[in-house]
Amino acid sequence: MFESLLNGSRLRQTMATKRWVWLHWALVLAGASFIALLGVYSYYSTQPYFHGDYTTTPTTATHYLPDDTTLQLDKHGVMQVRFFERRRTAELVSGTAQVVVQPHTDRPFQLRMGPVRIQTQGAYLIAQHTPSHQQIEIQLVAGAAQLVVGRWWPKQYQLQAGQRFTWPVPD
């Protein structure tokens, strides 16, 4: 008589355990899928959707970027441009560039030249980078920008229209 009661409760206990095992594996699978989706999103959000390398040899050249920014490189200028989902970056490797940055409040524009980085939402600037003499000159013609100098202990400056910056600072 007692055996039938014990067997019935054992059967219920086995069924309840199987239910929890199924739920456990469903939660593990959902968690693994979520982590995989985060990895895929972070990979694609760090990849540029636009990539351009610009080089001019004996003459000047004007380039129009996908965000309507205008880039004019003087002779022997080299510039690399990358547009990401939340930022626009450019690196002036050498030469002189005139950049008219179109304003995009959600994607700032960063121009790097050696240890100097200038960030703006929209401005017109002239930048010159001479790596052989380790010299950088920036003239902000219109707009406003934030200038960051240095890699380890960076110093920040605010530039307004009409201001110039030279690195290294002359004695």
N, C-alpha and C positions, 0 to 999 in steps of 0.2 A: 504494500500500500504506500509506504513512504518512498519506494523507489520511483513510482510514477510521478510523484511530486518533484522529486529531485531531478528526474530527467526533463520534466517540463521547464523547470527553472534554468536548467543548464542549456536547454535549447534557446530560451529567450536571451540568456547571457551571451551565447555564441552569436546570435543574430545582432545583438546590440554592438558587440565587438566588431563585427564585419562592417556595420554601418559607420562606425567611427574610423575604421581603417580607410574606407573609401573616402570619407570626408577629409581625412588627413592628407591623402595623396592628391586630392583635388586642390587643396590649399597649397601644397608644395608646388604643383604644376602651375597654378595661378601666380604664385610668387616668382617662380623662375621665368615665366612669360613676361611679367612686369619688368624684371631686371633686364631681360633681353631687349625689350622695347626701349628702355632707358638708354642702353648701350648703343642701339641703332640711332636713336635721336641725337645723342651726344656726338656720335661720329659724323652724321650728316650736318649738324649745326656748326661744326668746326671746319667744314670743307668750304672753300670759296665757291660761289656760284659764278664769279667772273674773275678771270686771271689774264693779265696782259703785261707783256714785256715790251718796252718801247726803247728804241735806240736810234739816234740820228748821227749821221757821219758828217758830211761837209755842210749841210744846210739845216735850217730850222724846220720843224714839223709841228703841225697842230693836230691834236687827237681829241675826239669827242667820246667821252666815256658813257656807259649805259645810263648813269644817273644824271645826265646832262652837264656834268662837270667838264670844263674845257682845260686841256693840258697842252701847253706849248713848250716844246723842248728846243733849246738852242743847239748849235752844232756840238757834236761829241757828247751829247747828253744820254744818260742811261737811267731809266726809271722802271720800276716794277710796281704794278697795281693789282690789288686783290680786294674783291668785295665779298663780304660775308653777310649773313642774315642780319646782324645787329651792328656792324661797323664796316667802315671803308678804310683801307690802309694803302699807303703808297710809300715806296722807298726810293729816294733820289740817290742813286749810287754815285753818279758824278755828273757835272755839268750844271747848267742853269735852266730852271723851269719856271714858267709863269702859270699859276693854277688859279682858275676861277671855280671855286667850290660852290655848288648849288646847295642851298639849305635843305637838310633833312633832319628834323628834330629827333627822330628815333634812331638815326644812324650817323654818329659823328665821323668826321674825316680826319685821319691821322697821317701826317707826313713825317717820315723818319729820315734822318741824315746822320749817320754815325751815332754819337751819344745824344743828339738833339732830336726831340720829338715835338711836333706842333699839332695841336688838336683844335678843330673848329667845327661849328655847325654850318657855317657858310661864310666865305671870305674870298678876297682876291689877294694873293700873295705872290711874291717873287722870291725864289730860293736858289742859292748857289752853293754847291758842294764841290770843293776841290780836295780830293783825298790825298793827292801828292803833297800838298802843303798843309794838310790837316786843318783846313779852314772852312767855316760854314757862315754864310750870311743870309739873313732873312729880312725881307721888307714887307710889312703888312700894308697894302695899299687901301683896302676897304674891309670893314667888318671887325670882328674881335676874335682872339684866339688865346689859347692857353699854351704856354711854352714850358717844356720839361727838359732840363739839362742834367745829364749824368745817369749812370746806370745803377750804382750802388747806393748813393745818397743823393737822390735827385732833388734839384731845386726847381720850384715852379714860379713862373712869371706870367702876368697877364699882359698881352699886347693889344693895343688899340690901333685904329687906322692911323697911318703916318709914322708909326714907330719902326725902328730897325733893331736887329740883334746880330751881333758878330761873335763867333766862337772860334778859337779861344779869344777871350777878352783881351784887346790890345793894352799894352802897358802904359 
